Amino acid sequence: MGLESSMLLKRARLIASIIMLLIAWELIAHLVVAIKNVPFPTVYETAMRLLRLLSGEPLYGISIYRHLADSISRWILGFSLAVSLGIPLGILLGYSEVLWDLFMPIIYVIQTIPGPAWIAVALIFFGLGNAPAIFMIFMVVFHAVVITTASGAKSIGRKYVNAAKMFGADKFTIFFKVFLPAATLPIISGLRIGLGNGWRVMVAAEMVSGAASGLGYSIIESRWSLDFPSAFVCMLLISAFGLFVQRVIFRHIEQRVMRRIGLTRAG
C-alpha cells in the first residue's frame, strides 16, 4: 500500500470515527428524553446553538469569542509561569543529586493533589477572580514539567555527562553542550503532559474560582438557566481547542525542536 493510499485510509477512518460519535450522541439524546423525560441536546440543537453564538448572540452577557479568549489567556499565563519555573528547576534537580534528594519528595507530594483540590489554597491566597484559576493551572502544570524534566534529565543526561567527563570536558561545557541537549526530549514530554493537564483544570478552575467569564464559567452557569445546548457548545470548543493545540501547534514546535537537535530529518 502506497503512502497516499495509507493517508486516505487514515482519513476515512477518522471520518468514520466522527460519524459514529455523532450517531451515538444522537441515540443517547433520544434515549434520555424517552426514558427520563428530561431535555438532552441533540447534535442539531447543539449545532444551531453554536451557529447563533458564533454569529454574535451573547452568552451570559458577552460573546462566545470573549469567553474563549479569557479561558485561553488564563491557561497561557498559568502554563507559561509553570514552564518558566518548572524547566529550570527540573534541569537542576536532574543534574544535582543533592537537590534531587532535597526537593523531589516535595514535588511528588504536590503531584498527588488533584488540580481542583487547590481551590481552597487559591481562594485563601487570591480571593475570587482570575488569579485563583491561574494558580490552579500553574500547580498542575508545574509538577508535571518538573518531574518529567528532572527524571528524564537524570536518566538520559547522565550517560552523556559521564562520557564528556572521560574526554576532559569542563563543567560549563558539560552542562550547556551535553546535559541540556540530552534533556530536550524529556522537557518536550513534560510540556505535552502539562498542556493537557493545564487545559483540563482550567475548565474546573473557572467553575469554582469566581471568574465572570470563560468556557468553564459558561458551563456551570448553564445549569441555572437549563441552557444545556450552550454547555455542549462550550464542551465542543474545549475539546476542539485542546486538540488543536496538541495536534497542530505543539506537534509543529516539537518537530522543529527535534530537527534542531538532529533527531529527525529536515524537510
SULKA-V714878 format. One line per field, one symbol per residue. ss: DSSP state (h for helix, s for strand, l for the rest). phi: phi as a letter, one per 30 degrees, with the letter a starting at -180 (. if undefined). psi: psi as a letter, one per 40 degrees, with the letter a starting at -180 (. if undefined). A space follows every 10 residues. Layout:
# SULKA-V714878
ss = ???
phi = ???
psi = ???
This chain:
# SULKA-V714878
ss = llhhhhhhhh hhhhhhhhhh hhhhhhhhhh hhhhhhllll llhhhhhhhh hhhhllllsl lslhhhhhhh hhhhhhhhhh hhhhhhhhhh hhhhhlhhhh hhhhhhhhhh hlllhhhhhh hhhhhhlllh hhhhhhhhhh hhhhhhhhhh hhhhhhhhhh hhhhhhllll hhhhhhhhhh hhlhhhhhhh hhhhhhhhhh hhhhhhhhll llllhhhhhh hhhhhllhhh hhhhhhhhhh hhhhhhhhhh hhhhhhhhhh lllllll
phi = .ddddddddd dddddddddd ddddeddded dddddchbdb eddddddddd dddddjddbh jbddddeddd dddddddddd ddddcddddd dddddcddde ddcdeddddd ddcdeddddd dddddbickd eddddddedd dedddddddd dddddddddd ddddddcidd dddddcccdd dddddedddd ddddeddddd dedddddbci dcajddeddd ddddchcded dddddddddd dedddddcdd dddddddddd cicbddj
psi = hidddddddd dddddddddd dddddddddd dddddefihh hidddddddd ddddeehihf eiiddddddd dddddddddd dddddddddd dddddhdddd dddddddddd dehiddeedd dddddeaiad dddddddddd dddddddddd dddddddddd ddddddeeii ddddddeddd ddeddddddd dddddddddd dddddddeee ieiidddddd ddddefgddd dddddddddd dddddddcdd dddddddddd efeiii.
